[in-house]
C-alpha cells in the first residue's frame, strides 16, 4: 500500500502519513484508531508513548 492509498483510506493527506512515519506528527486518537483498523492491529502496535517501554 502506498502512502497515498493509506492517506485516502483514512482521510488525510499523504504529507500527514509521511509526518507520522517520521515521528514529526502525533495523530489524533481518531486517526490513530483508523490507521490501526486499516492494518488490522491494535493501536498500541503502531504507536507508543515516548519514553515508555512496550511490554508485550
PyMOL commands that set and color helices and strands:
alter all, ss='L'
color gray80, all
select helices_A, chain A and resi 3-10+14-21+29-39+43-46
alter helices_A, ss='H'
color red, helices_A
deselect
rebuild
show_as cartoon
